[in-house]
Amino acid sequence: MFSAVESRRLYRQVADQIRLMVIRGELVVGQRLPAERELAEQLSVSRPTLREALIVLEVEGYINIRMGSGIYITGKHAAEVTGNDREPAEGPFELLQARAIIECAISEEAAKSARPEDIAVLDEALRAMSGVVEDARAVLVADRAFHTGIAAIIGNATLIRVTGEMFDMRMTPYFEKLASHFEGPVSWRSALEEHRAIRDAIAAGDAAGAKAAMRTHLTNSQKRFSESFGEEFSGEEGRSHAAGPNKGKAAT
């Protein structure tokens, strides 16, 4: 039914293949796709690659991902996509990988020169974050302040700008849709604890520790998006995220 995709930049091609099958009527409205693991094997791609492709199709209106049930075909034509909603050049997993590379180095350097007033900025962001984990929009503001606050310790305007821009690149329908399936108060609390470990290492002047703590945090951020979709998804935390009122923002 499905044919293997043969490219290193895969998720768009996966989305193209499934989209074309819907348009041609090979996949019909109401039909459930194979389980995520099986579908990834049929397409010969990784599950994160498949997940990004499915998010593209969900935003476009071709499929509906029902946590605990499966992935269903919903229509033959995508909803109208505005200029602001067009698929970004980078997928969510590419962005998180880039952040891990860049922000680990930033944290390492920040630990070498952090002053008490710099740590106070991070502490304020942590205090704000701890009080709003139930509010997806407010906690995202505090999350951003923490990451840009680390970059500000170095005093390099370019690094501050790049850190903020990478963070803001997540604010697309594609990333938000992915986050809506996996993020909520539980994952934000996990992110908060990871932030505290980064803060403590920077405050202690532990450059290697700060780099490692940031890597752990952003690796865990990727893992939070690497759960299973559909009927393979299980667990109390997953059900709370799927049904919770504060979905839609990624705890990173």
Residue, then its C-alpha position, 0 to 999 in steps of 0.5 A: m500500500f505504501s512505498a518506501v521514501e528514499s531521501r534524507r530530508l523525509y518528512r515532507q515527502v512522507a506528507d506528500q505521499i499520504r496527501l496524494m493517496v487521500i486526493r486519489g481516493e486510495l485513502v478514504v474519509g474515516q479510514r484509520l491509518p496503520a499504527e505509527r510503528e507499522l506505518a513508519e516501517q512501511l515507509s522506511v522512515s523513523r517515527p519522529t520523521l513520520r510524526e512531523a509528516l502527520i502533523v503537517l497533514e493534521v494542520e492541513g486538514y487531511i487527518n485527525i490524530r485521536m490520542g488513544s484511538g488512532i490516526y484517521i483520514t478526514g478529507k480530500h482537500a486541505a483547509e485554506v492555509t494563510g501566509n502565517d500558517r504555511e509549513p516552516a522551512e524547518g521541522p520541530f525536531e530539526l529546531l530542537q536539535a539546533r537549539a541543543i547544539i547552540e544553547c549547550a555552548i551558550s550555557e557553558e560560556a555563561a557559567k564562566s562569567a555569571r554574576p549574582e545579578d545574572i542569576a537573579v534574572l534566571d531566578e525571577a524567570l523560574r519563580a514566574m514559571s513555577g506559578v503559571v504551569e497551568d497557564a500555557r501562554a504565561v508559562l511560555v513567556a517565562d520559559r523564553a525569559f529563562h533561555t534568553g536570560i542565559a544568553a544575556i549573561i555572555g553579553n553578546a547581542t547576536l547570541i541573545r537575538v538568535t536564542g530568542e529567534m529560535f525560541d520564537m520559531r516554535m510558534t507555528p501551527y505545526f509545532e503547536k499542533l505537535a505540542s498539543h498532543f504531548e505537552g501540559p502542566v506535567s511536562w512543564r513541571s519537568a521542564l521547570e526542574e530541568h531549568r533549575a539544574i541548569r541555573d544551579a550549574i551556572a550559579a556554581g560556575d560549573a561550565a561542564g555541568a551547565k552544558a550537560a544540564m542544558r543538553t539533558h533539558l533539550t534532549n528531554s524536550q525532544k523525548r517529550f515529542s517522541e511518544s506514540f500517536g494513536e492506539e499505541f499511546s497509553g499511560e495516565e500522563g498521556r491521557s491527561h495531556a490529551a484531555g487537559p485544558n492547557k495543551g498547545k505549547a511546548a515545554t522547552 
